[in-house]
Amino acid sequence: ILFGSFLVSIELIVSLSTVMVLAGKLSTELGIKSPAAKFFNLFATELHNVQNHCERVHGTKLHEGDHWHGPDSIKHWTYVIDGKVHQCLEKIEDVDEQNKKITYRVFGEDIDKHYKVFKFILEVIDNKGTGHDAVKWTVEYEKLNEDIDPPNAYMDYLSKCTKDIDANLLKA
């Protein structure tokens, strides 16, 4: 009976570990003072200028393709999170100009060490001249294993970058 109880316990542990959720989604919404159209335009048509508006982005360059916003273009990013330099590649998956929404697939380099799937979704919310425009960032991810933490540091990074970009767009 003791042996049978031990077997049941082992099976329960194995069953629980296979049910661990590896995929998730994190979102944050931040108010901005710059016009929604101006904020969205930076990401939709001037992505190469993000590094000029945000101190956490150290470098951007076109890795593949002929145009920064082309469907086959891949960009290389160097950025800082929690005081550490990271690098990744990024490709625009979808642009919905009417709803001011862009989906980026982020991969390679530091991302592939922790995640199978990693996406940034930017939504710029235009509250029609009320002065209450907002930016919503969503990170969709699938971890390589359950030992990897959710990408909370990336949410903090996106929040800080949004504040920096907003402040710089107000000056321009």
C-alpha positions as CSV (number, residue, x, y, z in Angstrom):
1,I,0.0,0.0,0.0
2,L,2.8,2.4,0.8
3,F,4.4,1.7,-2.6
4,G,1.1,2.2,-4.3
5,S,0.7,5.6,-2.5
6,F,4.1,6.6,-3.6
7,L,3.3,5.7,-7.3
8,V,0.1,7.8,-7.1
9,S,2.1,10.8,-5.8
10,I,4.7,10.5,-8.5
11,E,1.9,10.4,-11.2
12,L,0.2,13.4,-9.7
13,I,3.5,15.4,-9.8
14,V,4.1,14.4,-13.4
15,S,0.6,15.4,-14.4
16,L,0.8,18.7,-12.7
17,S,4.1,19.6,-14.3
18,T,2.8,18.9,-17.8
19,V,-0.2,21.2,-17.2
20,M,2.1,24.2,-16.4
21,V,1.1,27.1,-18.7
22,L,4.0,28.4,-20.7
23,A,2.2,30.9,-22.8
24,G,0.9,34.2,-21.5
25,K,0.0,37.8,-22.2
26,L,0.8,41.0,-20.3
27,S,-0.7,44.4,-21.0
28,T,-0.2,48.0,-19.7
29,E,-2.0,51.2,-20.7
30,L,-0.4,54.6,-20.3
31,G,-1.8,58.0,-20.8
32,I,0.2,60.3,-23.2
33,K,0.3,64.0,-23.6
34,S,1.5,64.0,-27.2
35,P,-1.2,63.6,-29.9
36,A,-2.1,59.9,-30.6
37,A,-1.5,60.4,-34.4
38,K,2.0,61.8,-33.8
39,F,2.9,58.9,-31.4
40,F,1.6,56.3,-33.8
41,N,3.3,57.9,-36.8
42,L,6.7,57.5,-35.1
43,F,6.2,53.7,-35.0
44,A,4.3,53.4,-38.3
45,T,6.6,55.5,-40.5
46,E,9.7,56.5,-38.6
47,L,10.7,53.5,-36.5
48,H,14.4,54.2,-37.2
49,N,14.0,57.4,-35.1
50,V,12.9,55.6,-31.9
51,Q,16.5,55.5,-30.7
52,N,16.5,59.3,-30.8
53,H,13.5,59.6,-28.5
54,C,14.4,56.9,-25.9
55,E,17.6,56.5,-24.0
56,R,17.0,52.8,-23.4
57,V,17.3,52.1,-27.1
58,H,21.0,52.2,-27.9
59,G,20.9,51.2,-31.6
60,T,18.7,50.2,-34.4
61,K,19.7,49.1,-37.9
62,L,18.1,47.5,-40.9
63,H,19.2,43.8,-40.8
64,E,17.3,42.5,-43.9
65,G,15.2,44.2,-46.5
66,D,15.2,47.5,-48.3
67,H,12.7,49.5,-46.2
68,W,12.2,49.9,-42.4
69,H,8.5,49.3,-42.7
70,G,8.5,46.8,-45.6
71,P,6.8,43.5,-45.0
72,D,10.0,41.5,-45.4
73,S,12.2,43.9,-43.4
74,I,14.0,42.7,-40.3
75,K,15.5,45.2,-37.8
76,H,18.3,44.6,-35.3
77,W,17.8,46.4,-31.9
78,T,20.2,47.0,-29.0
79,Y,18.5,48.1,-25.8
80,V,18.9,48.2,-22.1
81,I,16.7,46.4,-19.5
82,D,17.6,46.5,-15.8
83,G,21.0,47.9,-16.6
84,K,21.9,45.1,-19.0
85,V,22.4,45.4,-22.8
86,H,20.2,43.1,-24.8
87,Q,19.9,42.5,-28.5
88,C,17.1,41.1,-30.7
89,L,15.6,41.1,-34.2
90,E,12.2,42.4,-35.0
91,K,9.8,42.1,-37.9
92,I,6.4,43.9,-38.3
93,E,3.7,41.3,-38.6
94,D,0.7,43.6,-39.0
95,V,-0.2,47.2,-39.2
96,D,-3.8,48.4,-38.7
97,E,-3.6,52.1,-39.4
98,Q,-7.4,52.7,-38.8
99,N,-7.1,51.4,-35.3
100,K,-3.5,52.6,-34.8
101,K,-2.3,49.1,-34.0
102,I,1.0,47.4,-34.9
103,T,2.1,43.9,-34.1
104,Y,5.8,43.2,-33.9
105,R,7.4,39.7,-33.8
106,V,10.5,39.8,-31.7
107,F,13.1,37.0,-32.0
108,G,16.7,36.0,-32.2
109,E,19.6,36.8,-29.9
110,D,18.5,37.3,-26.3
111,I,14.8,36.5,-26.9
112,D,15.4,33.0,-28.2
113,K,17.2,32.1,-25.0
114,H,13.9,32.3,-23.1
115,Y,11.0,32.3,-25.5
116,K,9.5,30.4,-28.4
117,V,7.1,33.2,-29.2
118,F,7.5,36.8,-28.4
119,K,5.3,39.7,-29.7
120,F,4.9,43.3,-28.9
121,I,1.5,44.8,-29.8
122,L,1.2,48.6,-29.8
123,E,-2.2,50.2,-29.8
124,V,-2.4,54.0,-29.7
125,I,-5.8,55.1,-28.4
126,D,-7.0,58.4,-29.8
127,N,-9.6,59.9,-27.6
128,K,-10.6,62.5,-30.2
129,G,-9.1,65.7,-28.8
130,T,-10.0,65.2,-25.2
131,G,-6.3,65.3,-24.1
132,H,-6.6,61.8,-22.8
133,D,-4.9,59.8,-25.5
134,A,-3.2,56.6,-24.4
135,V,-0.7,53.9,-25.5
136,K,-1.5,50.2,-24.8
137,W,1.4,47.7,-25.0
138,T,0.7,44.0,-24.9
139,V,3.4,41.3,-24.8
140,E,2.4,37.9,-26.0
141,Y,4.9,35.2,-25.2
142,E,5.5,31.5,-24.9
143,K,8.3,30.5,-22.6
144,L,10.8,27.7,-23.4
145,N,10.1,26.1,-20.0
146,E,8.4,26.8,-16.7
147,D,11.6,28.0,-15.0
148,I,11.5,31.2,-17.0
149,D,9.8,34.2,-15.5
150,P,7.2,36.1,-17.4
151,P,8.6,39.1,-19.2
152,N,7.7,41.7,-16.6
153,A,11.0,43.5,-17.2
154,Y,10.0,44.1,-20.8
155,M,6.7,45.7,-19.6
156,D,8.7,48.0,-17.4
157,Y,11.0,48.8,-20.4
158,L,8.0,49.5,-22.7
159,S,6.5,51.8,-20.0
160,K,9.7,53.8,-19.5
161,C,10.2,54.0,-23.3
162,T,6.7,55.3,-23.8
163,K,7.2,58.0,-21.2
164,D,10.5,59.1,-22.8
165,I,9.1,59.1,-26.3
166,D,6.0,61.0,-25.2
167,A,8.1,63.7,-23.5
168,N,10.4,64.0,-26.6
169,L,7.4,64.2,-29.0
170,L,6.0,67.1,-27.0
171,K,9.2,69.0,-27.4
172,A,9.3,68.5,-31.2
